[in-house]
Amino acid sequence: MSDDGLPPLREVIAAHGLRARKALGQNFLLDLNLTRKIARAAGPLEGRTVIEVGPGPGGLTRALLLEGARKVVAIERDARALPALEEIARRWPGRLEVISGDALKQDFSALANQAGQPVKIVANLPYNIATPLLTGWLLADPWPPWWESLTLMFQKEVAERLAAAPRSKAYGRLSILAQWRSRVELLFGIPPTAFVPPPKVTSTVVRIIPSAAPDACGAEALQRVTAAAFNQRRKMLRQSLKTLTGKSATLLHEAGIAETKRAEELSVEDFCRLASLIS
């Protein structure tokens, strides 16, 4: 038995026939010491509601409850995992709510409203939906958002894009979107051998804290500007921004940005100025 009195995760997986499915982006993290480390990385959980996406057999779910979360709302698309999650719910009466469904179709702000306070999201996100979920959370309106923090596991490559600085190879649209409204912290890596089945990539745990007062520019305009700039990232901005406006040189001049610069050379603040002018 583990610290919570429940069977080890390998036994849970065997008992419920939970072979990971590639189509669902599943890689199960079985080491409860690691899952508790992730839970602790989210900061104090006492009195908090935590939303988890893709709990699978429930390793991180159990860790969140052990670390003191008042309530965990776990969203799971794979019906095979529901009996295992119900076993955890019986062990922690009233503290685990399991939602059977697709996380991409959930109204997360409504879940936060039910909690009556900003929630923390802590998840080993399925690889195939990690980026669209994160984008939706970063574009929450109004701002500050309904979430207090995001503590998420990504492929190392995606994590590095989130935290990338200008003039680096990883810097791009996702970097700007994340850093526009929040502070991104790369916490620690997790090797492929920690998962079943082991993925082909290393994973990184990331913590994202929303900024109280991000630079004022419209989300839609910012996305349009970054799309135009980075879709032709090797070209100078006076050329790449022509897909956005026929007066790219005038736009850059008004923003105080040299026409000969390329997208990767601009700061988040530079892109916000361009977005504000376009708006």
FIDRENVO-680446 format. One record per residue (C-alpha): residue number from 1; z negated, x negated, y. Coordinates in Angstrom, 2 decimals. Each point is the difference from the previous one (the first is absolute). Layout:
REM FIDRENVO-680446
NODE,num,pz,px,py
NODE,NUM,Z,X,Y;
...
REM end
This chain:
REM FIDRENVO-680446
NODE,num,pz,px,py
NODE,1,0.00,0.00,0.00;
NODE,2,0.60,-1.03,3.61;
NODE,3,-2.41,0.13,2.95;
NODE,4,0.74,3.70,0.49;
NODE,5,-0.62,0.91,-3.63;
NODE,6,3.68,0.69,-0.69;
NODE,7,2.13,-1.79,-2.61;
NODE,8,1.96,-3.17,0.89;
NODE,9,3.41,0.76,1.47;
NODE,10,1.89,-1.38,-3.01;
NODE,11,-1.74,2.59,-2.17;
NODE,12,0.76,2.75,2.52;
NODE,13,3.70,-0.94,0.02;
NODE,14,0.13,-0.08,-3.79;
NODE,15,-1.86,3.29,-0.39;
NODE,16,2.32,1.86,2.37;
NODE,17,3.27,-1.74,-0.87;
NODE,18,0.46,-1.28,3.54;
NODE,19,2.79,-2.49,-0.45;
NODE,20,1.13,-1.03,3.51;
NODE,21,3.34,1.49,1.03;
NODE,22,2.42,-2.12,1.97;
NODE,23,1.61,3.10,1.50;
NODE,24,-3.32,0.83,1.67;
NODE,25,-0.56,-3.55,1.25;
NODE,26,-3.13,-0.30,-2.15;
NODE,27,-1.89,-3.24,-0.60;
NODE,28,-3.62,0.59,-1.01;
NODE,29,-2.76,-2.28,1.29;
NODE,30,-2.62,-0.14,-2.75;
NODE,31,-2.54,-2.53,1.28;
NODE,32,-2.85,2.06,1.50;
NODE,33,-1.28,-3.10,1.83;
NODE,34,3.32,-0.15,1.85;
NODE,35,0.09,3.70,0.73;
NODE,36,-3.53,-0.21,1.44;
NODE,37,1.12,-2.95,2.14;
NODE,38,2.79,2.19,1.40;
NODE,39,-2.43,2.85,0.62;
NODE,40,-2.40,-2.32,1.86;
NODE,41,2.90,-1.31,2.09;
NODE,42,0.32,3.47,1.52;
NODE,43,-3.36,-0.47,1.72;
NODE,44,-3.05,2.26,-0.31;
NODE,45,0.83,3.11,-2.01;
NODE,46,-3.30,1.84,0.19;
NODE,47,0.49,3.44,1.52;
NODE,48,3.79,-0.46,0.07;
NODE,49,2.80,1.97,-1.58;
NODE,50,2.58,-2.28,-1.62;
NODE,51,3.54,1.03,-0.90;
NODE,52,1.55,-1.85,-2.93;
NODE,53,3.68,0.20,-0.98;
NODE,54,1.08,-0.64,-3.57;
NODE,55,-3.37,-0.49,-1.71;
NODE,56,1.49,-0.11,-3.51;
NODE,57,-2.82,-0.44,-2.53;
NODE,58,-2.50,-0.23,2.86;
NODE,59,-1.06,-3.63,0.26;
NODE,60,-0.05,-0.06,3.80;
NODE,61,-1.31,3.58,0.10;
NODE,62,-3.05,-1.06,-1.98;
NODE,63,-0.50,-3.02,2.25;
NODE,64,0.11,2.13,3.16;
NODE,65,-2.66,2.32,-1.40;
NODE,66,-2.16,-2.90,-1.16;
NODE,67,0.23,-1.54,3.46;
NODE,68,-1.39,3.18,1.55;
NODE,69,2.89,2.17,1.20;
NODE,70,-1.34,3.48,0.78;
NODE,71,3.22,1.51,-1.34;
NODE,72,3.26,-1.28,-1.43;
NODE,73,3.16,2.09,0.21;
NODE,74,2.39,-1.39,-2.62;
NODE,75,3.68,1.01,0.06;
NODE,76,1.75,-0.50,-3.32;
NODE,77,3.54,0.98,-0.93;
NODE,78,-0.25,-0.96,-3.69;
NODE,79,-1.49,2.94,-1.89;
NODE,80,-0.89,-2.30,-2.91;
NODE,81,-2.71,-1.62,2.16;
NODE,82,-1.75,3.25,0.94;
NODE,83,-2.31,0.20,-3.07;
NODE,84,-1.24,-3.55,0.65;
NODE,85,-0.66,0.85,3.64;
NODE,86,-1.82,3.18,-1.00;
NODE,87,-2.36,-2.12,-2.11;
NODE,88,-0.86,-1.97,3.13;
NODE,89,-0.50,3.24,1.95;
NODE,90,-2.51,1.20,-2.61;
NODE,91,-1.86,-3.31,0.28;
NODE,92,-0.18,0.36,3.81;
NODE,93,-0.49,3.76,0.60;
NODE,94,1.32,1.20,3.35;
NODE,95,1.19,-3.45,1.08;
NODE,96,3.54,-0.15,-1.42;
NODE,97,2.79,2.42,0.85;
NODE,98,3.22,-0.48,-1.95;
NODE,99,3.26,1.29,1.49;
NODE,100,2.89,0.22,-2.44;
NODE,101,3.21,-0.60,1.92;
NODE,102,2.36,-2.30,1.84;
NODE,103,-1.70,-2.05,2.74;
NODE,104,3.21,0.02,2.05;
NODE,105,-0.34,3.77,0.33;
NODE,106,-3.70,0.09,0.95;
NODE,107,-1.34,1.02,3.41;
NODE,108,-2.43,-2.86,0.47;
NODE,109,-1.17,1.13,3.42;
NODE,110,-1.04,3.32,-1.53;
NODE,111,-2.03,-1.85,-2.63;
NODE,112,-1.70,-1.95,2.78;
NODE,113,-0.73,3.22,1.88;
NODE,114,-1.71,1.38,-3.09;
NODE,115,-2.18,-3.10,-0.08;
NODE,116,-1.02,0.63,3.61;
NODE,117,0.37,-3.65,0.98;
NODE,118,2.58,-2.82,-0.09;
NODE,119,0.48,-1.11,-3.59;
NODE,120,0.60,-3.36,-1.62;
NODE,121,3.02,-0.46,-2.23;
NODE,122,-0.50,-2.48,-2.82;
NODE,123,2.73,-0.34,-2.60;
NODE,124,1.95,-2.12,-2.41;
NODE,125,3.18,1.68,1.18;
NODE,126,2.82,0.53,-2.49;
NODE,127,2.61,-2.55,1.04;
NODE,128,2.81,2.52,0.29;
NODE,129,-1.71,2.17,2.65;
NODE,130,-2.16,-2.56,1.85;
NODE,131,2.24,-0.52,3.04;
NODE,132,0.86,3.67,0.75;
NODE,133,-3.68,0.97,-0.33;
NODE,134,-1.10,-2.77,2.35;
NODE,135,2.71,0.85,2.53;
NODE,136,-1.16,3.60,0.09;
NODE,137,-3.61,-1.03,0.59;
NODE,138,0.97,-2.40,2.79;
NODE,139,2.02,2.72,1.73;
NODE,140,-2.87,2.49,0.00;
NODE,141,-0.15,2.18,3.09;
NODE,142,-2.20,0.31,2.01;
NODE,143,-1.46,-3.51,0.21;
NODE,144,-2.65,-1.32,-0.78;
NODE,145,0.82,1.42,-3.42;
NODE,146,-1.89,2.03,-2.56;
NODE,147,-0.66,-3.17,-2.03;
NODE,148,-2.70,-2.53,0.78;
NODE,149,1.53,-2.84,-2.01;
NODE,150,2.56,-0.74,-2.71;
NODE,151,-0.91,-2.42,-2.79;
NODE,152,3.10,-0.28,-2.14;
NODE,153,1.56,-2.17,-2.65;
NODE,154,3.64,-0.98,0.50;
NODE,155,2.45,-2.43,-1.47;
NODE,156,-0.70,-3.33,1.70;
NODE,157,3.43,0.09,1.67;
NODE,158,-0.72,3.38,1.63;
NODE,159,-3.49,-1.11,1.10;
NODE,160,1.47,-3.07,1.69;
NODE,161,2.53,2.17,1.83;
NODE,162,-2.81,2.14,1.39;
NODE,163,-1.80,-2.99,1.50;
NODE,164,3.03,-2.15,0.90;
NODE,165,0.28,-1.61,3.43;
NODE,166,3.15,-0.23,2.13;
NODE,167,2.44,-2.77,-0.93;
NODE,168,-1.00,0.17,-3.67;
NODE,169,2.29,1.03,-2.85;
NODE,170,-2.25,2.91,-1.02;
NODE,171,-0.16,1.50,3.51;
NODE,172,1.84,3.28,0.27;
NODE,173,-0.20,3.74,0.57;
NODE,174,-3.07,0.52,-2.20;
NODE,175,-1.84,-2.83,1.78;
NODE,176,0.57,1.64,3.37;
NODE,177,-0.93,3.49,-1.14;
NODE,178,-3.26,-1.22,-1.57;
NODE,179,-1.02,-2.31,2.83;
NODE,180,0.96,2.45,2.75;
NODE,181,-2.87,2.31,-0.82;
NODE,182,-2.38,-2.00,-2.15;
NODE,183,-1.53,-3.30,-1.03;
NODE,184,1.21,-1.33,-3.35;
NODE,185,-2.21,-2.26,-2.11;
NODE,186,1.15,-1.68,-3.24;
NODE,187,-3.15,-0.16,-2.12;
NODE,188,0.64,-1.50,-3.45;
NODE,189,2.61,-0.29,-2.71;
NODE,190,-0.05,1.41,-3.52;
NODE,191,2.06,-1.73,-2.73;
NODE,192,2.39,1.88,-2.30;
NODE,193,-2.26,-0.77,-2.99;
NODE,194,-2.66,2.37,1.39;
NODE,195,2.26,3.01,-0.67;
NODE,196,1.25,1.87,-3.04;
NODE,197,2.90,-0.40,-0.25;
NODE,198,0.17,-3.14,2.16;
NODE,199,2.50,0.44,2.86;
NODE,200,2.47,-2.73,0.86;
NODE,201,-1.60,-0.54,3.41;
NODE,202,-3.38,-0.95,1.45;
NODE,203,-1.87,2.75,1.84;
NODE,204,-1.96,-0.25,3.24;
NODE,205,-2.79,2.22,1.28;
NODE,206,0.46,0.91,3.67;
NODE,207,-2.35,1.68,2.47;
NODE,208,1.48,1.87,2.96;
NODE,209,-2.19,1.14,2.92;
NODE,210,1.50,2.35,2.62;
NODE,211,0.03,-1.11,3.64;
NODE,212,-1.73,2.35,2.40;
NODE,213,2.64,-0.47,2.72;
NODE,214,3.34,-1.34,-1.30;
NODE,215,2.87,-0.79,2.34;
NODE,216,1.38,3.26,1.37;
NODE,217,3.47,0.65,-1.36;
NODE,218,1.53,2.74,-2.08;
NODE,219,0.04,-0.46,-3.77;
NODE,220,3.53,1.39,-0.34;
NODE,221,1.39,-2.27,2.72;
NODE,222,-1.79,-3.02,-1.47;
NODE,223,1.51,0.68,-3.42;
NODE,224,3.49,0.36,1.51;
NODE,225,-0.28,-3.27,1.91;
NODE,226,-1.34,-1.99,-2.94;
NODE,227,2.63,1.47,-2.33;
NODE,228,2.84,-1.03,2.34;
NODE,229,-1.45,-3.45,0.59;
NODE,230,-0.86,-0.94,-3.58;
NODE,231,3.01,1.57,-1.70;
NODE,232,1.93,-2.88,1.57;
NODE,233,-2.89,-2.44,0.32;
NODE,234,2.24,-3.11,0.08;
NODE,235,1.83,1.24,3.09;
NODE,236,-1.15,-0.31,3.59;
NODE,237,-1.63,3.12,1.37;
NODE,238,2.75,0.69,2.53;
NODE,239,2.25,0.55,-3.04;
NODE,240,-2.36,1.64,-2.50;
NODE,241,-1.31,2.56,2.52;
NODE,242,3.53,1.23,0.78;
NODE,243,-0.39,2.40,-2.92;
NODE,244,-2.84,1.56,2.00;
NODE,245,1.41,-0.07,3.51;
NODE,246,3.23,-1.10,1.65;
NODE,247,-2.11,-1.64,2.73;
NODE,248,-1.96,-2.43,-2.15;
NODE,249,0.12,-2.77,2.61;
NODE,250,-1.46,2.31,2.67;
NODE,251,-2.70,1.20,-2.39;
NODE,252,-1.05,-3.56,-0.83;
NODE,253,0.02,-1.01,3.65;
NODE,254,-2.27,2.91,0.93;
NODE,255,-2.37,-0.96,-2.82;
NODE,256,-0.08,-3.63,1.13;
NODE,257,1.50,-1.26,-3.26;
NODE,258,2.77,-2.59,-0.22;
NODE,259,3.29,1.36,-1.37;
NODE,260,0.37,-2.99,-2.31;
NODE,261,-3.21,0.61,-1.93;
NODE,262,0.02,1.31,-3.53;
NODE,263,-2.20,2.74,-1.46;
NODE,264,-2.38,-2.37,-1.77;
NODE,265,-0.86,-1.71,3.30;
NODE,266,-1.41,3.13,1.67;
NODE,267,-3.67,0.93,-0.04;
NODE,268,-1.31,3.48,-0.77;
NODE,269,-0.57,0.42,3.76;
NODE,270,3.66,-0.88,0.69;
NODE,271,1.18,2.69,-2.40;
NODE,272,-2.35,2.54,1.58;
NODE,273,1.46,-0.71,3.44;
NODE,274,3.51,0.55,-1.36;
NODE,275,-1.09,3.23,-1.71;
NODE,276,-1.60,1.28,3.19;
NODE,277,3.16,-0.65,2.00;
NODE,278,2.13,1.81,-2.58;
NODE,279,-2.37,2.96,0.01;
REM end
